[in-house]
Amino acid sequence: MNSKNIIWGLTIVGCMFSCTAKFDDYNTNHNVTNKVTPAMLATDMLLNITQLGGAKYSLFDNMLNKQIAWSEGSQQDEQYNRLGRVSFSTYTNITNCQKMLLEAETSSEPVQNSYKGLAKFVKAYNLFHLSMQVGDIPYSDSNKGEEGNITPKYDTQKDVMLQILNDLEKARSLFSHGDYFDGDPILNGDPQLWKKTVTSFELKVLINLSKKENDQDLNIKQRFAEIAVSSDLLTSNDDNFQLVYSNTAGQLYPLYQNNHAQYLMISSTIIDPMKEFKDYRMFYYTNPADYQLNNGKTEADWDAYMGIDPSALQSTNNALHGEGKFSGLNQRYLRPEGEPIARISYMQQNFILAEGALRGWIDKNKAEEYYKAGIRASMEFIAQYTPDDVIYHHGYPITPEYIDQYLDGEAIQLNGNFNHDLEMILLQKYLASYLQHPDNDCFYDNRRTGYPVLPLNPESNLNTDPDKFPVRWMYPQDELDYNRQNVQEAIDRQYGGSDDFNELMWILTD
């Protein structure tokens, strides 16, 4: 070997040792943190709550609520009332709450208070919705795996709801003594907005306990009345707890550029009452049916819009889709920005207050005021987040003048009859929640009150009892496999040992 080759070989070896010594430095991105922060955990938890799945998966709640139908091939379980088993994966989000608080210990006390308030809200929010699905769940004993408890006991649904209400009140107090915190893509870490969000959500919990209004432990009516007169409520659509989409990668509206959207059909439960009420929201929600346009109707004709029966046989709806005899999705939902999707909103809050007033929990004379405030908020929300273009409203723009005219219309007035007024409040809540409030809210309202009235077809119903809507989901198989004693005790206690879709949970019993 000549001297040049020796020198070259030694040079390579030297470089290898030198590069190896600095490997970690060369392969570390110094612009990315390698330490978990409370802000990072807060972001993850909040996006976990607010984000939806893509395309069809973002619409399952709307199918269960019968606001839309699907015509792509075979039956969709949610549309035809097959609920299945829930997942307990939401407990993972609660585990992150505990980690967030540990990482926040070096922050100032007011900032720590905000993170503590957020942790209590996230736990209450997640477990409320889980309990609404199955009944009894682990609450006081949850997320203690690191302490060695991997088989948590189940609290009764009553105890769960008590703990949720108490945690929400504690969260409200903590935010009252909190400061702005990092990692919040929804409300920008504003403790005052968070206090309003928590308070509004507490109203939602309380209204879903309406069958237990005389329970002295829950003290529902007093809690509701105290909140209704507080200064901690949402005051406009700008206060909404909502995820805002944008024309940016990773932040696009779920239905944007998704071919599955062509199979979405708007239900008669949405279109028919809007025609009856001369409700311009119909023109923002839907497009005219191709069949009607091909037969001389224009997009400005009310009759150009066709709702389908979401409970009809799948073959029937598939045929209607093929013939163009349906109204599909308005173009506003196919924009990259779409519209914000609210989990807790000013319009929803007003309808809840209207129902509370109707029930006499607060001044009955305010039922109409809150009811109309909810309608107004819905229409203003739509106008705010839709470009003023004929392609989006088909020549029927929602203006302040139109809103006033609509609210004065005879067809939508309350008349003092409890059942009529309850139906009207929950129907308007239903119309306002179209592609909004994804948490099965309208299904729960129907389950609790019978309103809004939803279609049921025994020939297409996939429930084990074809003559009924199911009223709950089943417990997860993982719990039966790994925590059988506790989950079976809960099933025995609530449902006489039958983990069935048609068994009434505690909140639904008189």
Helices and strands as residue ranges (DSSP letters): H 3-21, H 23-26, H 38-50, G 55-59, H 60-64, E 68-70, H 90-103, G 104-106, H 109-134, G 145-147, H 157-176, H 191-207, G 210-212, H 220-228, G 237-239, E 241-243, G 259-263, E 264-266, H 268-277, H 281-285, H 290-294, G 302-304, H 314-323, G 331-334, E 341-344, H 346-358, G 364-366, H 367-384, H 390-393, H 400-408, G 410-412, H 418-432, H 441-449, H 477-482, H 484-495, G 506-508
